[in-house]
Amino acid sequence: MKNARVEVKNAPKAIVSKELFGSFVEHMGRCVYGGIYDPSDPAADSDGFRTDVLELAKEMGVSVVRYPGGNFVSGYNWEDGVGPKADRPKRLDLAWRSIESNQFGLNEFMSWIEKLGAEPIMAMNLGTRGVLEAAQLVEYVNTDHGTTLSELRKSHGVEEPHNVKYWCLGNEMDGPWQIGHKNASDYGKLAKETAKAVRLVDPEVTLVACGSSFEEMPTFGEWEQTVLQMCHDEVDLISLHAYYEKYGDDTLSFLASSARMDRFINRVVDIADQVSEEKRSDKKINLAFDEWNVWYQEKFEGVNNLEFRQAPRLIEDEYTVEDAVVVGSLLMTLLKNSNRVSMACQAQLVNIIGPIRTEPGVPAWRQTTFFPFALTSRVAGYEVLDISVQTETQDCKLFQNLPMVDIVVTRSPDAKSVVIFSLNRQLEFETDLTINFGDLATDMRIASSHILGGSDLAATNSKDKPENVRPGTLEKISFAGGQLRASLPPVSWSVIELAV
């Protein structure tokens, strides 16, 4: 038995934004076609949207959805996906070597996201297109001035503007794999001029500049600094992308994924603040972690090995309980950094490394990674409380001085509930967790507990066994006199809710 001790302070350190619980829909594999959209499926509604996927996305608590990419967007002409479907062209998607039918486009996405009850995050093509095309896209989507583009939208059956608030200025433009890849200086200039033009169309938009595609990029740091020096005054957020996977049998390094994410976030914050200081600006550039997930990239055959096909099966990883523990820990890291991470998007929603899976003619099902997202979005609360944690540390291959226990504590706006998120990285030992709340929660009781992990870490959900994995409850837990005691199983993620 190991021990960890936590002191909770009655001092909020961050406000949790609803945009933290975002997802991502890209024209890739079976995310759109066969995922959220399949007119031939028995579960499809009159618009062709799979209602079972919609209901599961609602259950997840998805608040914002980024669209239409991803790498896809850097070769995409949005005009191909609007207007009468019979007139829409089929195109080669060079990003994922697929055939794009364009039967699902901008207005279909807006209709789908309205049914979901979420907000859109639209990405612009700054790979093969530029300033004028970006401004025209915003004019089509957001204006009602009687111009050709706003009237074109109306002729497509959409009378009122979509009023999209969030816009991404391209995607992963630092990556040599990106169509239209640019160096930091060229992208920074383009992002600045695009932002200026877009704001002339709609001054109310929130703009996201491309940051590094992942922390290990050789240009990481230098890219952020150069880009922000050029477009600091014109943008609101800078993006981060990161995917994590288990290498061989190195479980501890896999469990260090959230610590690595935390380090990545803080490095980008430091760079952004340094640029603001150099510019003598009071403006604070916050972060959009608009692609994150567990993704076994070593299993992916690579884009160059794909044949051109329509909606091919790509990276449909089947997730384990161990993967769900890591996803839960990544959500904890986003919560603890919500003072600077304004939005985040788990990539992707369905089939493509998604928490939701589909097959034709059968009900959609929840992957193991569905549960930590749904639980966190539902109970996370309003504010993150400041805490101090005493726990032992260990070194692993990918991180030094890794804390064996990680804790996040949140509180509801009315202070009538407190939620404790915990991660036990111990591979073999239970951890005896003690949390002192002082007089913060003396009148509270344990309302619920949920746990993933501890045993059968390789278990999965599948089409044949969709309910094989469900969250359990903590067996050893007590709360009295402002002190919580719990025994955390090894390799586990848990949520405990206290309520008045």
N, C-alpha and C positions, 0 to 999 in steps of 0.2 A: 504494500500500500504506500503510495506517494501522497504528499500533502501540498495544498496550495491555499493561500489566504488572500482575501480581497477586502479592501476597505472602500466603501462607496461614499462619495462626497455629495452633499446637497448642492451641487454646482454643475449646471448644464455646460457641456463643452461644444455641443453642436445641435443644430436643428435638423431633423430628418426630412428630406425633401421627398415628396411622392414620386418624383422623377427618377429616384434611385432604383425603382423597381421596373425598369424598362426591359424591352425585348427587341428583337431584330428579325426582320423579314427581308430576305434577299432572293432575287431571282437566281437561284442556285439549286441544283438537284431537285428534290421533291419538297422544298419548303413552300413554294407558292402552288405549283401544279401538282396535285395529289396530296398537298398538305392543307393549306387554308382554303384552297379553291379546287373544287372537283365537281363540276355540274353533273357528272354521271354517277356520283356516289349516292346511295340511299339516304345518307345523312345531309345531303345538300339542300339548301333553301332555294328560293326562287331566283336568287342572285348567283347561285353556284357555290356559295360558301358552305364549308362543312360545319354544321351546327355543333357537332360534338367537339371539334377543335375550339370553336368559339367559347363553348361553355367551360372547357378546361382552362383556356386562357383567362377567362373571368375568375375562375377558382384560384388561379395563380396570383391574381391581383396585379396583372400587368397594367402599368399606368401610361407608358409611352412606348411607341414602336418606331424604330429606325427603318427607313425604306428608301430606295430599292436596292441598296448595296452600300458597302461592300465593293469588292473588285468589279462586280458587274457594272456599277454605275459609271465607271471611267470609259466605257465604250457605248453607253446607252443614250439614245435619243428619246426623250420623254414624249415627243410628238407621235412616236410610233404606237404608243399605248393609250391614245385617246381617240374619241370619235367612234363611228360605227365599226363594230368588230369585224364585219365582212371586208372592210377596207384596210384593215391593219396589216402591215407587212410582216412576213416571217424574216427573221434576221439571224445571222451567226453571232452568238455571244462568244467573243474571243477570250474573255476572262476565264470561263469554266468550260470552254469548248462544247457548248450546247447550242441547240436550236431554240430560239425564242419565238413563240407564237404571237406574243403581245395581246393575247386574249384577256389578260389581267394587266391593268395599267393603273395610272395615277388615280383616276376617279373611282375605279373599283376598289383600290386600296382605301380611299377616303370613306367609301361606303362601308367597307369591312370594319375599319377602325371605329367608325361611329357606332356600329352594332356592338363592338367590344366595349365601348365606353372609355376609350383611351385617347391620348393625343398623339399626333404624328410628329416624327422627326424626319425631315426630308433631306436626302443627300443630293448634291449637285454634281454634275459631270464637269470636273476641271481637268480631266485627263485629255480628252479629245475635243473638248469644247471650251468656251471661255466666258469672258465678262458679259457680252451681249446676250448669249444664250441663257446664262444664269438669271439675268435681269428679266428676260422674257418669260422664263419659267415662273418666277415670282409674280409677274404681272398676270399670267394666266390663272394662277392659283389663288391669289390674294386680293385682286383689285376688282372694282366695279365702276370704272370711269367711262364705259361705253366705247372703249378702244377695241381694235380688231381682236386682240387676244382675250380680253374679258368677254367679248361677245361670242368668240369661238367657244369658250367654256360653256356659255349659256346654250349655244346650239348643240352642245354635247349632253344637255339635260341637267346641267348644274347651274341653277339660277343664282344662288348666293355664293360669295367667295368662301373658300375653305378656311381662310384665316390661319394658315399654318404659322406657328410662332418660331419653331426651332429648325434651323437649316445648317447642314454640314457643308463646309467649303471643300468638297472633294473627299477622297478616301485614300488613306495610306500612300500619299504622294511621295513619301520617302523610300518606298519599296521598289527595287529594280523590276519586280514582277508586275508592277502596276502599269496599265496602258496609259501612256502619256506621263510616265515617271519624270519628275523634275528634281533638281537639286534644291537645297533649302532657300537659296537666294531667289531663284526663279519662282519657286512656289510662293514665297513670302510676298513678292511683288504682285503676283496674280491674285493671291488671297486678299491683299489690301485693296486692289482696284475692283475686284468682284464685290467685296463688302461695301465699298463706297457706292457702287452702282445699285446694288440690291437695296441699300437703305434709302436711296432716292425713290425707289418704287414703294417700299414699305418701311418706314422708320422704326416700326415696333418689333422687328424681328430680333431673335437671339441667334448669334452666329458662332459656329464652332470651327476653329482652324485645325488643320491636321497636325497632330503630334506624331511621335514615333510609333511605328507599328508594333514594336515590342522593345523591352528594355535592353535586350542583347544586340540590337541593331548597332553596327559600327559607327553610325552617325548620331546615336542617341545623345542628347544633351546639347551638342553643337547645333543639331537641327532645331530643337525647341528655342534655343537662344536666338538663332538667326531669324527664324520665322517670326517670333514675337517682337524682335527689334523692328521688324518691318511693318507688322500689321497690329501691333499692340493696341493702338487707339481705335481701331475699326472692329475688333472682334471681342467676344464676351468670354469664350471658353476655348480651351485647347484639349484635343482628344488624346486618349491613351487606349491602346489595345494590348491584350495579353491573353495567351492560352497556356494552360498548364497540363502536364501529363506525367504519368508514372513511368520511370525508366527502369526496366528490369524489375528487380524485387526491392528497389530502394523506397520503401514505404515512408521513411522519415523525411526524405527530401520531398516526396509528394505532399506530405502534410505540412511542409514548409512553404507551400505555394502561397498561402495567405500572407505570410511574413515577407515573401518576395514582392507580392503585390503592394503591401504597405510601404516597402522601401522604394518601389517604383513611383508611387504616388508622391511621397515626400521629396524625392529628387526633382520631380517635375514642378512641384510647388516652390521649391527653393529657386529653381531657374526662373519661373514666372515672376516671383517676388524680386529677384535680382534685376530683371529687366525693368520692372516697374520703378525700382529705386534708381536705376541708371537714368530713366526718363523723368525722374522727379515727379512721378505720377501717383496719385492716391488710388488709382484704379486697381482693383484686384482681379486678376485673371483666374477664374476657377476652372475646374476640370470636368470633362465629359468622358467617363470611362465607357465609351459606347460600343466596345466589343470586349467581352470577357467570357471565359468558360473553361471547362476541362475538354481538351481535344487531343486525341491520340494521333498526332500528325505523322508519327513514324509509320502508321498503318495506311496513310493516304498514298495512293499510287502515283500522285503527281499529275498536274494539269496536262503536261505534254504527252502523257500516256493515254489520255482520254480520246474517245472517238466522238464526233459530233452526233449527238442524239438529243431528243426532246425530253426534258425532265428526267435525266438519268439518276440512278441511285448513287449518291455521293455521301461519303463520311457519315453514314447512319450508325454511329457508335451505340452499342448497347451498354448502358451505364450500370455500374455496380454500387453496392452500399458504400464501399470505400470512396468511390467517386462522389457520392452524395455528401459524405462527410467533408470532403474538400470544397465542394460547392457551397456548403453551409458556412465554412470558414471564410471563403472569399466574400460572401455577403456580410459577414461580421466585419471584415476589413473595410468594406464600403461604408458601413454604418459608422465605424469609429472615425472615418475621415470625411464624414458628411458635412463638416464645416467648409471643406474645399471641393469635394466631389459633388457637383450639383445634379448630375444625372449619370445613369449607368444603364447599359443594355446587355443582357445576357444573349449571346449569339449561339444559335438562332432559336426561333420559337418551336419549330416542328420539323421532325425528321433529320434535318442537317444538324448534327450534334445537339439535338433539341430535347427539352424535358417532356415534350409530347411526341408520340409516334402514331403513325397511321398506316393502314393497309386498306386497299379497296374493299368495300363491302362489309367491313367489321368495325366495331366501335373503336375510336381513338383511345389510347391508353397512356397512363402516367409512367414515365421513367422514374428511376430512383431519385434523380436530380430535381424532379418536379417538387418534391416535398419540402426541401429547405427553402426554396424560393417562396412557395405558397405560405408556409408558416411564418417566415420572416416578414413578408409584405403584410400579412394579416395582423400580427401582434407587435410589430417593431415600435409602435408608439410615436412620440412627437419629438422627444429630445434625448440625446445621448448624455449620460451622466459621467462626470469625471471619476476615475477610480485609480487605485494603486493595487498592483498584483505582485504577490511574492510566490515564485515558483522556480523550480530548478530549470537549468538550461542544458542543452546538449549541442554538440557540433554534428552536422551532417554534410554530405557532399556539396549541397547547393546553398547552405546557409550556416553561418557560425553563430554560436550563442543563441540557439533557437529556444524560446520559452516553451516548456512542455505543456503549459495550460494557457489558453487565451480566453479572455472574458470581455464581453460588452454588456453594459446595462443601459436600458432605455426606460423612459417614463412617459405616460400618457399626458395629454394637455391638462386634464383635470386632476392629475396626480393620484388617480384612483387605481392605477395599475402600474406595476414595475415588471420589466421583463429581463431575464438574465439569459444571454446566449453564451454557451461555453463550448470549447474545443479541448479535448484531451488528446495530446499527441503521443502519450506513452504507448509503446507498442505492446507491452505485456502486462502493465500494472494498472489497477484502479487508482484513481486519485481522490483523496478525501478533500473535498472542497468546502471551505468555510468562507462565507460572505457576511461581513458586518455592515449593517445599514444604520446603526445608531438609532436615532429617533426618527429616521426617514420613513420607516415602514413598520412601526411597532403595532399598528392596528390592522396589519394585513395577514392574509392566509394564502396558502398555495391553491391557486385556481386550476392550474393544469401543468403538465410536463410532457415533453415529447423528446424522443431520442432516436437517432440513427447511428448504427455502428455497434461496436462492442463485441459482436460475433457475426459469423457468416458474412464476412466482408465482400465475398465474391457473388453474393446473391443479386439477381436482376429481376426486372419485370419484362414480360414479353407478350406477344400476341396470344400465345397459348396460356400464359400465366400472368395476366395483367395485374393481379392483386397479390402476387407473391411477396412483395415487399411493401410494408406500410410502417410509418413511425410507431415506435413503442412508447412506453412510459417508464420514467425512472423509478426503480424499485426502492432505492435507499435515499430518502429525502425527508427533511423536516425543517420547520420554521417556527421559531419561538424567540420572544424577547429581542426582536430586531436582528436576529442572526439566522441565516440559512445554512444548513448542512446538507451536502449531497455527495454521493459516491459516484464518480464518473467512470464508466467502463473504459478500457483501453480503446484507442482509435475510435472516438465517438464525438458526435456533435449533438448538443441538446439545447432545448429551450424550456425555461421555467417561467411561468407567469404568476405573479403575486397580485392579489386584488383585495380591495377593502371589503 
